[in-house]
Amino acid sequence: MSTLARVPSPLMQRWAHVHPHLPTLPQVLASLLQTVVVAVFVLTFLLQPFLIPSESMERTLLVGDFLLFNKQIYAPAGRFSQWLLPYRSVQRGDIIVFHHSQPPMLIKRVVGVPGDRLRISDGHVILNGAVLEEPYAAFEPAPPVFARDNFPPTIYTDPEIDPEWWRQMQSLIRNGELVVPPGEYFVLGDNRNHSKDSRFWGFVPRQAIIARPLVIYFSLSRPSSTDVEQTAQLAERQAADGKLGHERDLAERLAGFARWRRIFHVVH
């Protein structure tokens, strides 16, 4: 670089004289660039936002929840995995984000890992011969569906079950139990009566699993079509709004805009 290029311009000299403690313009731009680079790196390789679009994971995750999920936890372990990032294998009970055909990404809970033997009787999961304790599972009212509540079904009666999955399922049933093959995972939605999951379309391959949710960073108040309790509360709020009309307090409007207590709630 030439000597002339190092000489500050009159404008920069004046700025430095008037604001001796403020950063220069190049310093501000460099800091902004660093921030953008770090943000892009974090969103690309570590964290990514995700919006819950349906009720299938109630009441663990609600429609309107905005999540940040960890994209590296299930990545293949490398030479720096022991100290740089907490890599680990997919475990039973994990909530996972994975690629799917329709829609392109889904979020469910892992119930069966490779080698597990499972069946569902009257909606309850029986894993390796014992009833699985599932404090997170919700059973909102719904018409009975035999293939959903008693799995694996013995006859093909539900048109929502994928035909290819039905054929594969028959080859994996042993003594009335489904055996999870290597490299595959059996997933269910926490809202058991209102979730299309492995019961209907089959296993999730290991290579399709991309992330695990970390935290709810925001949550918009949205009605639920399956949660009776939440629907009743919403109806009461709307009735109160009708009585208050335009006199409704602004703070109350803001309070109803979002689920403030769910913000920064850790997902598990």
SERO-4910 file (N, C-alpha, C, O; in steps of 0.05 Angstrom, whole numbers):
BEGIN
 pado doro    nc1    nc2    nc3   cac1   cac2   cac3    cc1    cc2    cc3    oc1    oc2    oc3
  Met    A     17    -24      0      0      0      0     18     25      0     38     25     14
  Ser    A     11     45    -15     27     69    -17     24     86      8      6     82     24
  Thr    A     43    105     11     42    123     34     17    141     33      5    147     54
  Leu    A      9    149      9    -15    166      6    -40    152     16    -58    165     27
  Ala    A    -41    126     12    -65    111     20    -68    110     50    -91    105     60
  Arg    A    -46    114     65    -48    112     94    -56    139    107    -63    140    131
  Val    A    -55    160     92    -62    187    103    -92    190    106   -106    187     87
  Pro    A   -101    195    130   -130    198    134   -141    221    119   -127    242    115
  Ser    A   -165    219    109   -177    241     95   -185    263    114   -187    259    138
  Pro    A   -189    288    103   -197    310    121   -222    304    136   -225    312    159
  Leu    A   -241    290    123   -266    283    137   -262    265    161   -273    269    182
  Met    A   -244    245    157   -238    226    179   -223    240    201   -228    235    225
  Gln    A   -205    259    194   -190    274    214   -209    291    231   -207    292    255
  Arg    A   -229    304    217   -248    320    231   -265    303    250   -271    311    272
  Trp    A   -274    280    239   -291    261    256   -275    252    281   -286    253    303
  Ala    A   -250    245    277   -234    236    300   -229    258    320   -228    253    344
  His    A   -227    283    310   -222    306    328   -247    313    344   -245    318    368
  Val    A   -270    312    331   -295    319    345   -305    297    363   -316    302    384
  His    A   -301    272    354   -310    249    369   -287    231    376   -284    209    364
  Pro    A   -269    239    394   -245    224    399   -249    196    410   -232    178    406
  His    A   -272    191    423   -277    165    436   -296    147    420   -301    124    428
  Leu    A   -305    156    397   -323    140    381   -307    125    360   -287    134    351
  Pro    A   -317    100    353   -303     85    332   -304     99    305   -323    113    299
  Thr    A   -284     94    289   -284    105    262   -303     90    245   -312     68    252
  Leu    A   -309    101    221   -327     88    203   -316     60    194   -332     41    194
  Pro    A   -291     58    187   -281     31    180   -284     11    203   -290    -13    198
  Gln    A   -280     20    228   -283      2    251   -312     -7    254   -318    -30    260
  Val    A   -331     12    249   -359      5    251   -367    -15    230   -381    -35    235
  Leu    A   -357    -11    205   -363    -29    183   -351    -57    189   -363    -77    183
  Ala    A   -326    -57    199   -313    -83    205   -328    -98    227   -332   -122    225
  Ser    A   -337    -83    247   -353    -96    269   -379   -107    258   -388   -129    266
  Leu    A   -392    -91    241   -418   -100    230   -414   -125    212   -430   -144    213
  Leu    A   -392   -125    197   -386   -148    180   -381   -173    197   -390   -195    190
  Gln    A   -366   -170    219   -361   -193    236   -387   -204    248   -390   -228    250
  Thr    A   -404   -185    256   -430   -194    267   -447   -210    247   -458   -230    254
  Val    A   -447   -200    222   -462   -214    201   -450   -241    196   -465   -261    193
  Val    A   -423   -243    195   -410   -268    189   -417   -288    211   -423   -312    206
  Val    A   -415   -280    237   -421   -297    259   -450   -306    258   -456   -330    263
  Ala    A   -469   -288    252   -497   -294    251   -503   -315    229   -518   -334    233
  Val    A   -491   -310    206   -494   -329    183   -483   -357    190   -496   -377    184
  Phe    A   -460   -357    203   -448   -383    212   -466   -397    231   -471   -421    229
  Val    A   -476   -383    251   -493   -395    272   -519   -406    259   -527   -429    265
  Leu    A   -532   -390    242   -557   -399    230   -553   -421    210   -570   -438    206
  Thr    A   -530   -422    197   -525   -442    177   -516   -469    189   -525   -490    180
  Phe    A   -498   -467    209   -486   -492    219   -495   -500    247   -493   -524    254
  Leu    A   -504   -481    263   -510   -488    291   -540   -487    297   -552   -506    305
  Leu    A   -552   -463    293   -580   -459    301   -596   -451    277   -586   -440    257
  Gln    A   -622   -457    278   -640   -448    257   -668   -445    268   -677   -461    284
  Pro    A   -682   -423    260   -709   -419    271   -729   -438    257   -725   -447    235
  Phe    A   -751   -444    272   -771   -463    262   -798   -455    275   -799   -451    299
  Leu    A   -819   -454    259   -845   -447    268   -863   -472    269   -864   -487    250
  Ile    A   -876   -477    292   -893   -500    295   -919   -495    280   -934   -476    287
  Pro    A   -926   -510    259   -949   -504    243   -975   -520    251   -997   -512    242
  Ser    A   -972   -541    266   -996   -558    272   -997   -566    301   -978   -561    316
  Glu    A  -1019   -580    308  -1023   -588    336  -1012   -615    343  -1017   -625    365
  Ser    A   -996   -628    326   -988   -656    330   -970   -659    354   -967   -682    364
  Met    A   -957   -638    363   -939   -641    386   -950   -627    412   -935   -624    431
  Glu    A   -975   -620    412   -987   -609    437   -986   -631    458   -989   -655    451
  Arg    A   -982   -624    484   -979   -597    492   -950   -589    497   -945   -568    510
  Thr    A   -932   -605    487   -904   -598    489   -897   -574    472   -884   -555    481
  Leu    A   -906   -574    447   -902   -552    429   -929   -543    418   -946   -560    410
  Leu    A   -935   -517    417   -960   -507    409   -959   -493    382   -937   -483    374
  Val    A   -981   -492    368   -982   -476    343   -975   -447    350   -987   -435    368
  Gly    A   -956   -436    335   -948   -409    340   -922   -407    355   -911   -385    358
  Asp    A   -911   -430    365   -885   -429    378   -863   -426    357   -863   -439    336
  Phe    A   -844   -409    363   -820   -405    347   -796   -418    361   -791   -411    384
  Leu    A   -783   -436    348   -761   -452    360   -734   -445    348   -732   -437    325
  Leu    A   -714   -447    364   -687   -450    354   -679   -479    358   -682   -489    380
  Phe    A   -668   -491    337   -660   -519    341   -630   -522    334   -619   -508    317
  Asn    A   -618   -542    347   -590   -548    344   -586   -566    320   -595   -589    320
  Lys    A   -571   -556    300   -567   -571    276   -542   -589    277   -537   -604    259
  Gln    A   -526   -587    298   -501   -601    299   -501   -625    318   -483   -642    317
  Ile    A   -521   -627    336   -520   -647    357   -520   -675    345   -508   -693    357
  Tyr    A   -533   -679    322   -534   -706    310   -515   -709    286   -516   -729    272
  Ala    A   -499   -689    282   -480   -690    259   -459   -712    264   -454   -718    287
  Pro    A   -447   -723    243   -427   -743    247   -404   -733    264   -394   -711    259
  Ala    A   -395   -749    283   -374   -741    301   -348   -738    285   -341   -754    268
  Gly    A   -333   -717    293   -307   -713    280   -285   -710    301   -289   -716    324
  Arg    A   -262   -702    292   -238   -701    310   -242   -680    332   -229   -682    353
  Phe    A   -259   -659    327   -263   -638    347   -288   -642    363   -295   -625    380
  Ser    A   -303   -664    359   -329   -667    371   -328   -669    401   -348   -663    415
  Gln    A   -306   -678    412   -305   -683    441   -304   -657    457   -312   -657    480
  Trp    A   -294   -635    445   -292   -611    461   -304   -587    448   -309   -567    462
  Leu    A   -309   -587    422   -320   -563    408   -350   -563    409   -362   -543    417
  Leu    A   -363   -584    400   -392   -586    398   -402   -613    410   -389   -633    406
  Pro    A   -425   -613    424   -434   -637    438   -448   -656    419   -473   -658    420
  Tyr    A   -434   -670    402   -446   -690    384   -456   -714    401   -443   -720    421
  Arg    A   -477   -726    393   -486   -751    406   -506   -765    387   -515   -754    368
  Ser    A   -512   -790    393   -530   -806    377   -559   -799    384   -564   -787    405
  Val    A   -577   -806    366   -606   -802    371   -614   -822    393   -608   -845    392
  Gln    A   -629   -811    413   -638   -827    435   -668   -828    437   -682   -810    428
  Arg    A   -677   -849    449   -706   -852    454   -716   -829    472   -703   -823    492
  Gly    A   -738   -817    464   -748   -794    479   -740   -767    468   -752   -747    475
  Asp    A   -721   -767    449   -713   -742    436   -735   -731    419   -749   -746    405
  Ile    A   -739   -705    419   -755   -691    399   -736   -684    376   -715   -672    380
  Ile    A   -743   -692    352   -726   -688    329   -739   -673    306   -764   -674    303
  Val    A   -723   -659    291   -732   -647    266   -720   -663    243   -696   -669    244
  Phe    A   -736   -670    223   -726   -688    202   -739   -681    176   -761   -669    174
  His    A   -725   -689    154   -735   -685    127   -758   -705    122   -757   -728    131
  His    A   -779   -695    109   -801   -712    102   -812   -702     75   -808   -679     67
  Ser    A   -827   -719     62   -837   -711     36   -859   -690     37   -858   -670     23
  Gln    A   -879   -694     54   -901   -675     57   -908   -671     86   -919   -690     98
  Pro    A   -903   -648     98   -887   -625     87   -857   -632     88   -849   -653     97
  Pro    A   -841   -614     77   -812   -620     74   -797   -625    101   -777   -639    101
  Met    A   -807   -614    123   -795   -619    149   -817   -624    170   -838   -611    170
  Leu    A   -812   -644    187   -831   -650    209   -816   -650    235   -792   -652    236
  Ile    A   -832   -649    257   -820   -651    284   -837   -670    300   -861   -667    303
  Lys    A   -824   -691    311   -838   -712    326   -819   -721    349   -796   -712    351
  Arg    A   -829   -740    365   -813   -751    386   -805   -780    380   -821   -796    371
  Val    A   -780   -786    385   -770   -814    380   -781   -832    402   -776   -827    426
  Val    A   -794   -853    394   -805   -873    413   -790   -899    411   -785   -913    431
  Gly    A   -782   -907    386   -768   -932    382   -742   -928    368   -741   -914    347
  Val    A   -721   -940    378   -694   -938    365   -688   -966    354   -702   -985    360
  Pro    A   -667   -968    337   -661   -994    325   -659  -1017    345   -645  -1014    366
  Gly    A   -673  -1039    339   -673  -1062    356   -696  -1063    375   -702  -1084    386
  Asp    A   -711  -1041    379   -734  -1041    397   -757  -1057    386   -760  -1059    362
  Arg    A   -772  -1069    404   -797  -1083    397   -820  -1067    409   -820  -1062    433
  Leu    A   -839  -1059    392   -860  -1042    403   -887  -1049    391   -889  -1059    369
  Arg    A   -907  -1043    407   -935  -1044    398   -950  -1023    414   -941  -1014    434
  Ile    A   -974  -1016    404   -991   -997    417  -1018  -1011    423  -1031  -1022    405
  Ser    A  -1026  -1010    448  -1051  -1022    457  -1068  -1001    471  -1061   -990    491
  Asp    A  -1092   -996    459  -1110   -975    469  -1096   -948    473  -1101   -934    492
  Gly    A  -1078   -942    454  -1064   -916    455  -1039   -916    471  -1024   -896    469
  His    A  -1033   -937    486  -1009   -937    503   -987   -953    490   -991   -975    480
  Val    A   -963   -942    490   -940   -954    478   -928   -976    496   -923   -971    520
  Ile    A   -925  -1000    486   -912  -1022    500   -886  -1027    486   -885  -1036    463
  Leu    A   -864  -1021    500   -837  -1022    488   -821  -1044    501   -817  -1044    526
  Asn    A   -812  -1062    485   -795  -1085    495   -809  -1099    518   -796  -1107    538
  Gly    A   -835  -1102    516   -850  -1117    536   -860  -1102    560   -874  -1113    577
  Ala    A   -854  -1076    562   -863  -1060    585   -877  -1034    575   -870  -1023    554
  Val    A   -897  -1025    590   -912  -1001    583   -892   -977    586   -880   -974    607
  Leu    A   -891   -961    565   -872   -938    565   -885   -915    580   -907   -906    575
  Glu    A   -870   -904    600   -879   -881    615   -876   -856    597   -853   -850    588
  Glu    A   -898   -842    592   -897   -819    574   -912   -796    586   -935   -791    578
  Pro    A   -900   -781    604   -914   -759    617   -920   -736    597   -937   -719    603
  Tyr    A   -906   -736    574   -910   -715    554   -933   -720    535   -942   -702    522
  Ala    A   -944   -745    535   -965   -752    516   -991   -740    524   -999   -740    547
  Ala    A  -1006   -730    504  -1033   -719    509  -1053   -735    491  -1046   -743    469
  Phe    A  -1077   -739    502  -1097   -754    488  -1122   -737    487  -1141   -741    502
  Glu    A  -1122   -718    468  -1145   -701    464  -1168   -718    452  -1163   -737    437
  Pro    A  -1193   -710    457  -1216   -726    447  -1215   -728    417  -1209   -709    402
  Ala    A  -1221   -752    407  -1221   -758    378  -1237   -784    374  -1236   -801    391
  Pro    A  -1250   -787    351  -1263   -812    345  -1243   -836    346  -1220   -832    338
  Pro    A  -1251   -859    354  -1232   -882    355  -1224   -890    327  -1240   -891    309
  Val    A  -1198   -896    325  -1186   -906    300  -1170   -931    308  -1150   -928    322
  Phe    A  -1178   -954    299  -1164   -978    308  -1135   -979    300  -1118   -986    317
  Ala    A  -1128   -971    276  -1100   -972    267  -1083   -952    282  -1059   -956    283
  Arg    A  -1095   -932    292  -1080   -911    308  -1076   -920    337  -1055   -917    348
  Asp    A  -1097   -931    349  -1097   -938    377  -1087   -966    383  -1079   -972    406
  Asn    A  -1086   -983    363  -1077  -1010    366  -1058  -1017    343  -1067  -1023    321
  Phe    A  -1032  -1016    349  -1012  -1018    328   -992  -1040    336   -985  -1043    359
  Pro    A   -982  -1055    316   -989  -1054    287  -1016  -1067    282  -1023  -1088    294
  Pro    A  -1031  -1056    263  -1057  -1067    257  -1055  -1094    242  -1035  -1099    228
  Thr    A  -1075  -1111    246  -1074  -1137    234  -1085  -1138    206  -1079  -1155    190
  Ile    A  -1102  -1118    200  -1114  -1117    173  -1113  -1088    163  -1112  -1069    179
  Tyr    A  -1112  -1085    137  -1110  -1058    125  -1138  -1046    123  -1153  -1052    105
  Thr    A  -1144  -1029    143  -1171  -1017    144  -1171   -986    142  -1192   -974    138
  Asp    A  -1148   -974    146  -1146   -945    146  -1133   -935    120  -1109   -941    116
  Pro    A  -1147   -920    103  -1136   -911     78  -1114   -890     82  -1099   -884     63
  Glu    A  -1111   -879    106  -1090   -859    111  -1063   -873    116  -1042   -859    116
  Ile    A  -1062   -899    119  -1037   -913    122  -1025   -917     94  -1038   -927     76
  Asp    A  -1000   -909     91   -986   -911     66   -984   -941     58   -975   -957     73
  Pro    A   -993   -948     33   -992   -976     25   -964   -989     26   -961  -1012     34
  Glu    A   -944   -974     18   -916   -984     19   -908   -990     47   -895  -1010     53
  Trp    A   -915   -972     66   -909   -976     94   -924  -1001    104   -912  -1016    120
  Trp    A   -948  -1005     96   -963  -1029    104   -949  -1054     96   -946  -1073    112
  Arg    A   -939  -1055     71   -925  -1079     62   -898  -1083     77   -891  -1105     84
  Gln    A   -884  -1061     82   -859  -1063     97   -864  -1072    126   -850  -1088    137
  Met    A   -885  -1061    137   -892  -1068    164   -897  -1098    169   -888  -1109    189
  Gln    A   -910  -1111    150   -916  -1139    153   -891  -1156    155   -891  -1177    169
  Ser    A   -869  -1148    142   -845  -1163    143   -829  -1158    169   -809  -1172    174
  Leu    A   -837  -1139    185   -822  -1132    209   -837  -1139    234   -827  -1133    256
  Ile    A   -860  -1151    232   -876  -1158    256   -868  -1186    266   -867  -1205    251
  Arg    A   -861  -1187    292   -854  -1212    305   -871  -1214    330   -869  -1198    349
  Asn    A   -888  -1235    331   -905  -1240    354   -922  -1216    362   -925  -1209    385
  Gly    A   -933  -1203    341   -950  -1180    346   -936  -1154    352   -949  -1134    358
  Glu    A   -909  -1154    351   -894  -1130    356   -878  -1121    331   -869  -1138    315
  Leu    A   -875  -1095    328   -859  -1085    306   -830  -1083    315   -824  -1071    336
  Val    A   -812  -1094    300   -783  -1092    306   -771  -1070    290   -772  -1071    265
  Val    A   -758  -1051    303   -746  -1028    290   -720  -1037    277   -702  -1046    292
  Pro    A   -716  -1035    251   -692  -1044    238   -668  -1025    242   -673  -1002    251
  Pro    A   -644  -1033    236   -620  -1016    239   -623   -990    222   -633   -991    200
  Gly    A   -614   -969    234   -613   -943    219   -640   -930    217   -643   -910    202
  Glu    A   -661   -940    230   -688   -929    228   -698   -922    256   -689   -933    276
  Tyr    A   -717   -903    257   -729   -893    282   -759   -891    280   -769   -882    259
  Phe    A   -773   -900    301   -802   -898    302   -809   -874    318   -801   -871    341
  Val    A   -825   -856    306   -832   -830    319   -862   -827    321   -877   -837    305
  Leu    A   -870   -812    342   -898   -806    347   -900   -777    355   -881   -765    365
  Gly    A   -924   -765    349   -930   -739    359   -940   -741    388   -953   -760    395
  Asp    A   -934   -721    404   -943   -721    432   -973   -720    434   -985   -730    452
  Asn    A   -986   -707    414  -1015   -705    413  -1025   -730    398  -1031   -729    375
  Arg    A  -1026   -753    412  -1028   -779    400  -1053   -783    382  -1051   -796    361
  Asn    A  -1075   -771    389  -1099   -775    373  -1101   -757    350  -1120   -759    334
  His    A  -1082   -738    347  -1083   -719    325  -1056   -716    312  -1047   -693    306
  Ser    A  -1043   -738    307  -1016   -737    295  -1013   -758    274  -1019   -781    279
  Lys    A  -1004   -750    251   -996   -769    230   -966   -773    233   -950   -755    229
  Asp    A   -959   -798    239   -931   -804    246   -924   -831    236   -935   -841    216
  Ser    A   -905   -845    250   -895   -871    240   -917   -892    239   -914   -911    224
  Arg    A   -939   -888    253   -961   -907    251   -973   -907    223   -984   -927    214
  Phe    A   -970   -884    209   -984   -881    183   -965   -881    159   -972   -890    138
  Trp    A   -939   -873    163   -921   -872    140   -894   -884    145   -877   -885    127
  Gly    A   -889   -895    168   -865   -911    172   -843   -898    187   -847   -878    201
  Phe    A   -819   -910    185   -796   -901    200   -783   -876    189   -789   -867    167
  Val    A   -767   -863    207   -750   -841    199   -721   -851    196   -710   -860    215
  Pro    A   -710   -850    172   -682   -859    168   -663   -840    183   -668   -816    186
  Arg    A   -641   -851    193   -622   -836    208   -612   -812    192   -608   -790    203
  Gln    A   -607   -815    166   -596   -793    150   -617   -770    146   -609   -749    137
  Ala    A   -642   -775    152   -662   -754    149   -664   -736    173   -676   -715    172
  Ile    A   -653   -744    195   -654   -729    220   -633   -706    219   -610   -711    215
  Ile    A   -643   -682    223   -625   -659    219   -621   -642    244   -601   -627    245
  Ala    A   -638   -644    264   -635   -625    287   -652   -634    310   -668   -652    309
  Arg    A   -646   -621    333   -662   -624    357   -670   -597    368   -652   -579    369
  Pro    A   -695   -592    375   -703   -566    385   -689   -559    411   -683   -577    428
  Leu    A   -682   -533    415   -669   -524    439   -687   -508    457   -691   -514    480
  Val    A   -698   -486    446   -713   -467    462   -734   -453    446   -732   -450    422
  Ile    A   -756   -446    459   -777   -429    447   -769   -400    451   -768   -390    473
  Tyr    A   -763   -386    429   -754   -358    432   -777   -339    429   -774   -315    435
  Phe    A   -800   -348    419   -824   -331    418   -848   -349    413   -845   -371    403
  Ser    A   -872   -340    422   -896   -356    418   -920   -338    414   -928   -323    432
  Leu    A   -932   -340    391   -956   -324    385   -981   -340    395   -982   -364    393
  Ser    A  -1000   -325    406  -1025   -338    415  -1041   -347    390  -1049   -330    374
  Arg    A  -1045   -372    387  -1060   -384    365  -1080   -404    376  -1073   -420    393
  Pro    A  -1104   -405    364  -1123   -425    373  -1116   -453    365  -1102   -457    345
  Ser    A  -1124   -472    381  -1119   -500    375  -1145   -514    367  -1166   -509    380
  Ser    A  -1144   -530    347  -1168   -545    338  -1171   -571    353  -1191   -585    350
  Thr    A  -1152   -578    370  -1154   -604    385  -1154   -601    415  -1164   -619    429
  Asp    A  -1143   -579    425  -1141   -575    454  -1167   -563    464  -1172   -539    460
  Val    A  -1184   -579    477  -1211   -569    486  -1208   -547    507  -1222   -527    506
  Glu    A  -1189   -551    525  -1185   -531    547  -1176   -504    535  -1187   -484    543
  Gln    A  -1157   -504    517  -1148   -479    505  -1170   -466    489  -1173   -441    489
  Thr    A  -1186   -482    474  -1208   -471    459  -1229   -457    477  -1239   -436    470
  Ala    A  -1235   -469    500  -1254   -457    518  -1243   -431    529  -1258   -411    532
  Gln    A  -1217   -430    536  -1205   -405    546  -1206   -383    525  -1211   -360    531
  Leu    A  -1201   -390    500  -1202   -371    478  -1230   -360    475  -1233   -336    470
  Ala    A  -1250   -377    477  -1278   -369    474  -1285   -349    496  -1299   -329    491
  Glu    A  -1276   -354    521  -1281   -336    543  -1268   -309    538  -1280   -288    544
  Arg    A  -1244   -310    528  -1229   -285    522  -1243   -268    501  -1246   -244    503
  Gln    A  -1252   -282    480  -1266   -268    458  -1293   -256    468  -1300   -235    459
  Ala    A  -1307   -271    485  -1332   -260    497  -1326   -235    513  -1342   -216    512
  Ala    A  -1305   -236    529  -1297   -212    544  -1290   -189    526  -1296   -166    532
  Asp    A  -1276   -195    504  -1268   -174    485  -1293   -160    474  -1294   -136    470
  Gly    A  -1314   -176    468  -1338   -165    457  -1352   -146    476  -1364   -126    467
  Lys    A  -1350   -152    502  -1363   -135    522  -1347   -109    526  -1358    -88    529
  Leu    A  -1320   -112    525  -1303    -89    529  -1302    -70    505  -1300    -46    508
  Gly    A  -1305    -82    481  -1304    -67    457  -1278    -51    454  -1257    -62    459
  His    A  -1281    -26    446  -1257     -9    442  -1245      1    469  -1224     13    469
  Glu    A  -1258     -5    491  -1248      5    516  -1229    -15    529  -1218    -10    551
  Arg    A  -1224    -37    515  -1205    -57    526  -1178    -44    530  -1167    -30    513
  Asp    A  -1166    -50    553  -1141    -39    560  -1119    -48    541  -1118    -71    533
  Leu    A  -1100    -30    533  -1079    -36    515  -1061    -58    526  -1052    -76    511
  Ala    A  -1056    -57    552  -1038    -77    564  -1051   -105    562  -1036   -125    558
  Glu    A  -1077   -107    564  -1090   -133    561  -1088   -143    533  -1085   -167    528
  Arg    A  -1090   -124    514  -1087   -132    486  -1059   -143    481  -1056   -164    467
  Leu    A  -1039   -130    492  -1012   -139    488  -1007   -166    502   -993   -183    491
  Ala    A  -1020   -169    525  -1016   -194    540  -1028   -218    524  -1018   -240    526
  Gly    A  -1049   -213    509  -1062   -234    494  -1049   -239    467  -1056   -258    453
  Phe    A  -1031   -222    459  -1018   -224    433   -999   -248    431   -997   -261    410
  Ala    A   -985   -253    453   -965   -275    454   -968   -291    479   -979   -282    499
  Arg    A   -956   -314    479   -954   -331    503   -928   -324    516   -907   -337    512
  Trp    A   -928   -303    532   -903   -292    542   -889   -311    561   -864   -311    562
  Arg    A   -903   -328    575   -890   -347    594   -875   -369    579   -858   -382    591
  Arg    A   -881   -373    554   -867   -394    539   -841   -385    527   -825   -401    518
  Ile    A   -836   -359    527   -811   -348    515   -787   -357    531   -787   -355    556
  Phe    A   -767   -367    518   -743   -378    530   -747   -404    545   -732   -412    562
  His    A   -770   -417    539   -775   -443    551   -759   -465    537   -759   -467    512
  Val    A   -744   -480    552   -727   -501    541   -744   -525    533   -762   -533    548
  Val    A   -740   -535    509   -756   -557    498   -744   -584    507   -720   -588    505
  His    A   -761   -601    518   -752   -628    525   -776   -648    525   -772   -671    531
***
